[in-house]
Amino acid sequence: MKIDAQQLADRYAAVWNEPDPVARREAISALWRPEGVHYVSTREARGHAALEERIIGSYSKNVRDGGYAFAAVKNAQALPGVITFNWEMIRPATREVVAVGLEFLQVDWEGRIISDFQFIVS
């Protein structure tokens, strides 16, 4: 199965902006394997419940309270079992970029995330 790297990147960024708890939970389930893991800095979120908690925390701080939005940069690339892309945290009204990150995703043959390594670039 050929994985559309940019489509996956766009879906990934969208889940961090999702205000609806049910839609967020469904998106997490569709994106990550049940045992999927997310690493950022010194934090680790393993499994759908921990991923949901991590994403809710980021959403609450950055999107709901901070007024920012996340967007995948149109530079996603795929190699067998791996997808990389950058994302931006922006001010929606002005499109000003306030943070940039790099995702390195290990994916299964269906395109579901096994391991997610997030690096904050700036």
VMD Tcl script that builds the backbone (N, CA, C; Angstrom):
set m [mol new atoms 366]
animate dup $m
set s [atomselect $m all]
$s set {name element resname resid chain x y z} {
  {N N MET 1 A 0.842 -1.192 0.000}
  {CA C MET 1 A 0.000 0.000 0.000}
  {C C MET 1 A 0.880 1.247 0.000}
  {N N LYS 2 A 0.661 2.139 -0.961}
  {CA C LYS 2 A 1.422 3.384 -1.026}
  {C C LYS 2 A 0.775 4.400 -0.084}
  {N N ILE 3 A 1.593 5.007 0.730}
  {CA C ILE 3 A 1.113 5.982 1.709}
  {C C ILE 3 A 1.303 7.385 1.144}
  {N N ASP 4 A 0.257 8.197 1.203}
  {CA C ASP 4 A 0.348 9.596 0.796}
  {C C ASP 4 A 0.903 10.378 1.993}
  {N N ALA 5 A 2.200 10.702 1.921}
  {CA C ALA 5 A 2.886 11.334 3.045}
  {C C ALA 5 A 2.261 12.675 3.426}
  {N N GLN 6 A 1.913 13.476 2.432}
  {CA C GLN 6 A 1.359 14.796 2.752}
  {C C GLN 6 A -0.025 14.684 3.366}
  {N N GLN 7 A -0.819 13.752 2.886}
  {CA C GLN 7 A -2.148 13.552 3.474}
  {C C GLN 7 A -2.013 13.138 4.942}
  {N N LEU 8 A -1.082 12.252 5.229}
  {CA C LEU 8 A -0.859 11.832 6.619}
  {C C LEU 8 A -0.387 13.017 7.457}
  {N N ALA 9 A 0.521 13.823 6.920}
  {CA C ALA 9 A 1.012 15.005 7.644}
  {C C ALA 9 A -0.125 15.973 7.938}
  {N N ASP 10 A -0.996 16.193 6.956}
  {CA C ASP 10 A -2.132 17.102 7.158}
  {C C ASP 10 A -3.097 16.568 8.210}
  {N N ARG 11 A -3.367 15.273 8.174}
  {CA C ARG 11 A -4.242 14.652 9.195}
  {C C ARG 11 A -3.598 14.745 10.574}
  {N N TYR 12 A -2.284 14.543 10.626}
  {CA C TYR 12 A -1.546 14.624 11.885}
  {C C TYR 12 A -1.688 16.028 12.486}
  {N N ALA 13 A -1.427 17.066 11.687}
  {CA C ALA 13 A -1.533 18.436 12.197}
  {C C ALA 13 A -2.962 18.745 12.633}
  {N N ALA 14 A -3.944 18.255 11.884}
  {CA C ALA 14 A -5.348 18.541 12.187}
  {C C ALA 14 A -5.775 18.012 13.548}
  {N N VAL 15 A -5.251 16.860 13.963}
  {CA C VAL 15 A -5.681 16.288 15.243}
  {C C VAL 15 A -5.292 17.205 16.411}
  {N N TRP 16 A -4.194 17.951 16.283}
  {CA C TRP 16 A -3.756 18.851 17.348}
  {C C TRP 16 A -4.636 20.098 17.435}
  {N N ASN 17 A -5.442 20.363 16.390}
  {CA C ASN 17 A -6.364 21.504 16.368}
  {C C ASN 17 A -7.804 21.111 16.693}
  {N N GLU 18 A -8.073 19.822 16.809}
  {CA C GLU 18 A -9.449 19.313 16.903}
  {C C GLU 18 A -10.092 19.643 18.259}
  {N N PRO 19 A -11.177 20.442 18.263}
  {CA C PRO 19 A -11.829 20.792 19.521}
  {C C PRO 19 A -12.793 19.723 20.037}
  {N N ASP 20 A -13.336 18.893 19.147}
  {CA C ASP 20 A -14.350 17.915 19.545}
  {C C ASP 20 A -13.691 16.658 20.119}
  {N N PRO 21 A -13.995 16.306 21.364}
  {CA C PRO 21 A -13.350 15.147 21.987}
  {C C PRO 21 A -13.584 13.832 21.240}
  {N N VAL 22 A -14.782 13.620 20.719}
  {CA C VAL 22 A -15.082 12.372 20.009}
  {C C VAL 22 A -14.311 12.322 18.693}
  {N N ALA 23 A -14.336 13.413 17.941}
  {CA C ALA 23 A -13.598 13.458 16.672}
  {C C ALA 23 A -12.097 13.315 16.919}
  {N N ARG 24 A -11.595 13.922 17.995}
  {CA C ARG 24 A -10.172 13.826 18.331}
  {C C ARG 24 A -9.801 12.376 18.629}
  {N N ARG 25 A -10.618 11.715 19.431}
  {CA C ARG 25 A -10.359 10.319 19.800}
  {C C ARG 25 A -10.358 9.427 18.553}
  {N N GLU 26 A -11.314 9.654 17.656}
  {CA C GLU 26 A -11.379 8.870 16.415}
  {C C GLU 26 A -10.162 9.128 15.533}
  {N N ALA 27 A -9.723 10.379 15.469}
  {CA C ALA 27 A -8.543 10.718 14.667}
  {C C ALA 27 A -7.285 10.066 15.237}
  {N N ILE 28 A -7.152 10.070 16.542}
  {CA C ILE 28 A -6.004 9.419 17.186}
  {C C ILE 28 A -6.006 7.937 16.852}
  {N N SER 29 A -7.150 7.304 16.960}
  {CA C SER 29 A -7.273 5.881 16.662}
  {C C SER 29 A -6.930 5.582 15.203}
  {N N ALA 30 A -7.304 6.477 14.296}
  {CA C ALA 30 A -7.017 6.272 12.878}
  {C C ALA 30 A -5.550 6.536 12.545}
  {N N LEU 31 A -4.913 7.447 13.278}
  {CA C LEU 31 A -3.527 7.812 12.975}
  {C C LEU 31 A -2.501 6.872 13.608}
  {N N TRP 32 A -2.697 6.517 14.869}
  {CA C TRP 32 A -1.708 5.727 15.604}
  {C C TRP 32 A -2.176 4.289 15.803}
  {N N ARG 33 A -1.236 3.376 15.803}
  {CA C ARG 33 A -1.515 2.008 16.221}
  {C C ARG 33 A -1.876 2.048 17.710}
  {N N PRO 34 A -2.601 1.050 18.216}
  {CA C PRO 34 A -2.995 1.064 19.635}
  {C C PRO 34 A -1.806 1.208 20.590}
  {N N GLU 35 A -0.663 0.644 20.235}
  {CA C GLU 35 A 0.527 0.723 21.086}
  {C C GLU 35 A 1.465 1.839 20.644}
  {N N GLY 36 A 0.983 2.719 19.739}
  {CA C GLY 36 A 1.820 3.798 19.208}
  {C C GLY 36 A 2.376 4.680 20.309}
  {N N VAL 37 A 3.529 5.267 20.007}
  {CA C VAL 37 A 4.212 6.082 21.005}
  {C C VAL 37 A 4.646 7.406 20.380}
  {N N HIS 38 A 4.581 8.457 21.195}
  {CA C HIS 38 A 4.963 9.813 20.798}
  {C C HIS 38 A 6.042 10.286 21.767}
  {N N TYR 39 A 7.142 10.782 21.213}
  {CA C TYR 39 A 8.229 11.331 22.023}
  {C C TYR 39 A 8.429 12.795 21.680}
  {N N VAL 40 A 8.560 13.625 22.690}
  {CA C VAL 40 A 8.946 15.026 22.516}
  {C C VAL 40 A 9.704 15.431 23.768}
  {N N SER 41 A 10.887 16.006 23.578}
  {CA C SER 41 A 11.726 16.434 24.690}
  {C C SER 41 A 11.889 15.269 25.675}
  {N N THR 42 A 11.470 15.451 26.902}
  {CA C THR 42 A 11.608 14.389 27.899}
  {C C THR 42 A 10.302 13.627 28.114}
  {N N ARG 43 A 9.280 13.928 27.313}
  {CA C ARG 43 A 7.973 13.288 27.484}
  {C C ARG 43 A 7.787 12.114 26.540}
  {N N GLU 44 A 7.004 11.160 27.018}
  {CA C GLU 44 A 6.634 9.985 26.222}
  {C C GLU 44 A 5.151 9.724 26.460}
  {N N ALA 45 A 4.414 9.522 25.365}
  {CA C ALA 45 A 3.002 9.150 25.467}
  {C C ALA 45 A 2.840 7.847 24.690}
  {N N ARG 46 A 2.447 6.789 25.394}
  {CA C ARG 46 A 2.346 5.462 24.777}
  {C C ARG 46 A 0.911 4.963 24.881}
  {N N GLY 47 A 0.334 4.615 23.726}
  {CA C GLY 47 A -1.040 4.121 23.688}
  {C C GLY 47 A -2.033 5.250 23.472}
  {N N HIS 48 A -3.202 4.884 22.988}
  {CA C HIS 48 A -4.203 5.893 22.624}
  {C C HIS 48 A -4.608 6.801 23.776}
  {N N ALA 49 A -4.776 6.274 24.979}
  {CA C ALA 49 A -5.193 7.111 26.111}
  {C C ALA 49 A -4.125 8.152 26.437}
  {N N ALA 50 A -2.870 7.747 26.458}
  {CA C ALA 50 A -1.778 8.686 26.754}
  {C C ALA 50 A -1.605 9.699 25.624}
  {N N LEU 51 A -1.780 9.244 24.387}
  {CA C LEU 51 A -1.701 10.163 23.248}
  {C C LEU 51 A -2.811 11.205 23.326}
  {N N GLU 52 A -4.011 10.761 23.673}
  {CA C GLU 52 A -5.132 11.686 23.815}
  {C C GLU 52 A -4.834 12.719 24.897}
  {N N GLU 53 A -4.303 12.283 26.024}
  {CA C GLU 53 A -3.959 13.201 27.112}
  {C C GLU 53 A -2.913 14.220 26.645}
  {N N ARG 54 A -1.902 13.761 25.935}
  {CA C ARG 54 A -0.844 14.646 25.421}
  {C C ARG 54 A -1.429 15.676 24.451}
  {N N ILE 55 A -2.270 15.225 23.544}
  {CA C ILE 55 A -2.838 16.114 22.529}
  {C C ILE 55 A -3.817 17.099 23.167}
  {N N ILE 56 A -4.617 16.648 24.125}
  {CA C ILE 56 A -5.531 17.555 24.840}
  {C C ILE 56 A -4.733 18.640 25.554}
  {N N GLY 57 A -3.625 18.272 26.181}
  {CA C GLY 57 A -2.785 19.252 26.876}
  {C C GLY 57 A -2.252 20.317 25.928}
  {N N SER 58 A -1.763 19.876 24.771}
  {CA C SER 58 A -1.255 20.821 23.774}
  {C C SER 58 A -2.380 21.678 23.217}
  {N N TYR 59 A -3.504 21.049 22.906}
  {CA C TYR 59 A -4.663 21.789 22.376}
  {C C TYR 59 A -5.100 22.864 23.367}
  {N N SER 60 A -5.251 22.482 24.627}
  {CA C SER 60 A -5.727 23.424 25.642}
  {C C SER 60 A -4.788 24.622 25.773}
  {N N LYS 61 A -3.501 24.352 25.829}
  {CA C LYS 61 A -2.498 25.411 26.008}
  {C C LYS 61 A -2.345 26.266 24.755}
  {N N ASN 62 A -2.175 25.632 23.610}
  {CA C ASN 62 A -1.782 26.361 22.403}
  {C C ASN 62 A -2.941 26.820 21.530}
  {N N VAL 63 A -3.954 25.996 21.377}
  {CA C VAL 63 A -5.046 26.314 20.460}
  {C C VAL 63 A -6.183 27.026 21.205}
  {N N ARG 64 A -6.768 26.348 22.183}
  {CA C ARG 64 A -7.911 26.934 22.901}
  {C C ARG 64 A -7.515 28.215 23.638}
  {N N ASP 65 A -6.481 28.141 24.479}
  {CA C ASP 65 A -6.100 29.286 25.303}
  {C C ASP 65 A -5.149 30.237 24.574}
  {N N GLY 66 A -4.247 29.706 23.762}
  {CA C GLY 66 A -3.245 30.531 23.092}
  {C C GLY 66 A -3.711 31.166 21.794}
  {N N GLY 67 A -4.770 30.608 21.197}
  {CA C GLY 67 A -5.282 31.161 19.953}
  {C C GLY 67 A -4.472 30.799 18.724}
  {N N TYR 68 A -3.590 29.815 18.839}
  {CA C TYR 68 A -2.755 29.394 17.715}
  {C C TYR 68 A -3.423 28.236 16.964}
  {N N ALA 69 A -2.823 27.867 15.851}
  {CA C ALA 69 A -3.251 26.690 15.090}
  {C C ALA 69 A -2.001 25.994 14.574}
  {N N PHE 70 A -2.120 24.703 14.346}
  {CA C PHE 70 A -1.019 23.917 13.794}
  {C C PHE 70 A -1.313 23.594 12.334}
  {N N ALA 71 A -0.275 23.609 11.510}
  {CA C ALA 71 A -0.416 23.274 10.093}
  {C C ALA 71 A 0.818 22.511 9.645}
  {N N ALA 72 A 0.607 21.497 8.830}
  {CA C ALA 72 A 1.725 20.757 8.244}
  {C C ALA 72 A 2.274 21.554 7.074}
  {N N VAL 73 A 3.586 21.680 7.034}
  {CA C VAL 73 A 4.249 22.302 5.889}
  {C C VAL 73 A 4.110 21.323 4.720}
  {N N LYS 74 A 4.050 21.837 3.526}
  {CA C LYS 74 A 3.871 20.991 2.337}
  {C C LYS 74 A 5.212 20.411 1.882}
  {N N ASN 75 A 5.886 19.703 2.792}
  {CA C ASN 75 A 7.190 19.117 2.467}
  {C C ASN 75 A 7.310 17.664 2.935}
  {N N ALA 76 A 6.196 17.000 3.150}
  {CA C ALA 76 A 6.227 15.617 3.652}
  {C C ALA 76 A 6.928 14.705 2.650}
  {N N GLN 77 A 7.734 13.803 3.186}
  {CA C GLN 77 A 8.465 12.834 2.379}
  {C C GLN 77 A 8.295 11.458 2.998}
  {N N ALA 78 A 8.313 10.450 2.141}
  {CA C ALA 78 A 8.182 9.075 2.627}
  {C C ALA 78 A 9.300 8.214 2.063}
  {N N LEU 79 A 9.801 7.363 2.908}
  {CA C LEU 79 A 10.662 6.252 2.545}
  {C C LEU 79 A 9.987 5.026 3.142}
  {N N PRO 80 A 10.383 3.833 2.781}
  {CA C PRO 80 A 9.711 2.658 3.344}
  {C C PRO 80 A 9.675 2.698 4.879}
  {N N GLY 81 A 8.466 2.771 5.419}
  {CA C GLY 81 A 8.274 2.730 6.866}
  {C C GLY 81 A 8.525 4.033 7.600}
  {N N VAL 82 A 8.837 5.123 6.871}
  {CA C VAL 82 A 9.172 6.387 7.527}
  {C C VAL 82 A 8.544 7.557 6.781}
  {N N ILE 83 A 8.021 8.520 7.544}
  {CA C ILE 83 A 7.530 9.772 6.978}
  {C C ILE 83 A 8.117 10.906 7.810}
  {N N THR 84 A 8.572 11.943 7.116}
  {CA C THR 84 A 9.048 13.147 7.800}
  {C C THR 84 A 8.319 14.357 7.221}
  {N N PHE 85 A 8.141 15.352 8.057}
  {CA C PHE 85 A 7.577 16.628 7.621}
  {C C PHE 85 A 7.788 17.656 8.711}
  {N N ASN 86 A 7.676 18.904 8.326}
  {CA C ASN 86 A 7.703 19.991 9.290}
  {C C ASN 86 A 6.279 20.455 9.547}
  {N N TRP 87 A 6.080 21.047 10.699}
  {CA C TRP 87 A 4.806 21.674 11.023}
  {C C TRP 87 A 5.098 23.055 11.561}
  {N N GLU 88 A 4.076 23.901 11.522}
  {CA C GLU 88 A 4.193 25.249 12.051}
  {C C GLU 88 A 3.044 25.517 13.005}
  {N N MET 89 A 3.357 26.251 14.058}
  {CA C MET 89 A 2.315 26.791 14.919}
  {C C MET 89 A 2.178 28.251 14.506}
  {N N ILE 90 A 0.965 28.621 14.107}
  {CA C ILE 90 A 0.750 29.950 13.522}
  {C C ILE 90 A -0.323 30.724 14.269}
  {N N ARG 91 A -0.294 32.041 14.056}
  {CA C ARG 91 A -1.417 32.906 14.452}
  {C C ARG 91 A -2.361 32.905 13.252}
  {N N PRO 92 A -3.546 32.312 13.379}
  {CA C PRO 92 A -4.432 32.173 12.215}
  {C C PRO 92 A -4.758 33.479 11.491}
  {N N ALA 93 A -4.951 34.559 12.211}
  {CA C ALA 93 A -5.363 35.817 11.580}
  {C C ALA 93 A -4.282 36.386 10.664}
  {N N THR 94 A -3.019 36.230 11.055}
  {CA C THR 94 A -1.921 36.847 10.298}
  {C C THR 94 A -1.043 35.826 9.577}
  {N N ARG 95 A -1.217 34.546 9.883}
  {CA C ARG 95 A -0.372 33.460 9.350}
  {C C ARG 95 A 1.077 33.557 9.849}
  {N N GLU 96 A 1.311 34.390 10.871}
  {CA C GLU 96 A 2.649 34.518 11.450}
  {C C GLU 96 A 3.043 33.183 12.082}
  {N N VAL 97 A 4.237 32.719 11.762}
  {CA C VAL 97 A 4.753 31.469 12.315}
  {C C VAL 97 A 5.438 31.775 13.637}
  {N N VAL 98 A 4.994 31.105 14.703}
  {CA C VAL 98 A 5.581 31.341 16.020}
  {C C VAL 98 A 6.397 30.156 16.524}
  {N N ALA 99 A 6.256 29.008 15.871}
  {CA C ALA 99 A 7.069 27.830 16.230}
  {C C ALA 99 A 7.110 26.888 15.027}
  {N N VAL 100 A 8.198 26.145 14.936}
  {CA C VAL 100 A 8.382 25.175 13.858}
  {C C VAL 100 A 8.858 23.869 14.474}
  {N N GLY 101 A 8.326 22.772 13.954}
  {CA C GLY 101 A 8.748 21.466 14.437}
  {C C GLY 101 A 9.052 20.528 13.285}
  {N N LEU 102 A 9.694 19.439 13.628}
  {CA C LEU 102 A 10.006 18.374 12.679}
  {C C LEU 102 A 9.442 17.081 13.237}
  {N N GLU 103 A 8.666 16.373 12.431}
  {CA C GLU 103 A 8.149 15.053 12.809}
  {C C GLU 103 A 8.902 13.986 12.033}
  {N N PHE 104 A 9.270 12.949 12.733}
  {CA C PHE 104 A 9.860 11.751 12.146}
  {C C PHE 104 A 8.960 10.610 12.601}
  {N N LEU 105 A 8.190 10.065 11.661}
  {CA C LEU 105 A 7.210 9.036 11.993}
  {C C LEU 105 A 7.629 7.686 11.438}
  {N N GLN 106 A 7.646 6.685 12.285}
  {CA C GLN 106 A 7.791 5.306 11.831}
  {C C GLN 106 A 6.364 4.791 11.670}
  {N N VAL 107 A 6.022 4.293 10.474}
  {CA C VAL 107 A 4.661 3.867 10.190}
  {C C VAL 107 A 4.618 2.406 9.757}
  {N N ASP 108 A 3.448 1.793 9.942}
  {CA C ASP 108 A 3.266 0.421 9.480}
  {C C ASP 108 A 2.835 0.437 8.010}
  {N N TRP 109 A 2.592 -0.697 7.448}
  {CA C TRP 109 A 2.267 -0.799 6.024}
  {C C TRP 109 A 0.930 -0.154 5.676}
  {N N GLU 110 A 0.065 0.075 6.687}
  {CA C GLU 110 A -1.214 0.762 6.468}
  {C C GLU 110 A -1.094 2.277 6.640}
  {N N GLY 111 A 0.077 2.731 7.059}
  {CA C GLY 111 A 0.277 4.155 7.293}
  {C C GLY 111 A -0.088 4.619 8.684}
  {N N ARG 112 A -0.263 3.688 9.621}
  {CA C ARG 112 A -0.544 4.066 11.017}
  {C C ARG 112 A 0.774 4.229 11.758}
  {N N ILE 113 A 0.814 5.194 12.637}
  {CA C ILE 113 A 2.045 5.551 13.342}
  {C C ILE 113 A 2.387 4.524 14.408}
  {N N ILE 114 A 3.617 4.030 14.335}
  {CA C ILE 114 A 4.170 3.144 15.357}
  {C C ILE 114 A 4.928 3.991 16.377}
  {N N SER 115 A 5.832 4.848 15.881}
  {CA C SER 115 A 6.633 5.737 16.724}
  {C C SER 115 A 6.644 7.120 16.100}
  {N N ASP 116 A 6.474 8.124 16.939}
  {CA C ASP 116 A 6.382 9.517 16.526}
  {C C ASP 116 A 7.440 10.292 17.319}
  {N N PHE 117 A 8.421 10.810 16.605}
  {CA C PHE 117 A 9.493 11.580 17.232}
  {C C PHE 117 A 9.299 13.036 16.828}
  {N N GLN 118 A 9.024 13.894 17.809}
  {CA C GLN 118 A 8.747 15.311 17.546}
  {C C GLN 118 A 9.905 16.151 18.059}
  {N N PHE 119 A 10.429 16.974 17.158}
  {CA C PHE 119 A 11.525 17.882 17.495}
  {C C PHE 119 A 11.039 19.307 17.312}
  {N N ILE 120 A 11.213 20.130 18.336}
  {CA C ILE 120 A 10.884 21.544 18.225}
  {C C ILE 120 A 12.117 22.222 17.641}
  {N N VAL 121 A 11.963 22.806 16.445}
  {CA C VAL 121 A 13.096 23.395 15.733}
  {C C VAL 121 A 13.293 24.859 16.142}
  {N N SER 122 A 12.201 25.592 16.212}
  {CA C SER 122 A 12.308 26.994 16.658}
  {C C SER 122 A 10.989 27.461 17.234}
}
mol reanalyze $m
mol bondsrecalc $m
mol representation Tube
mol addrep $m
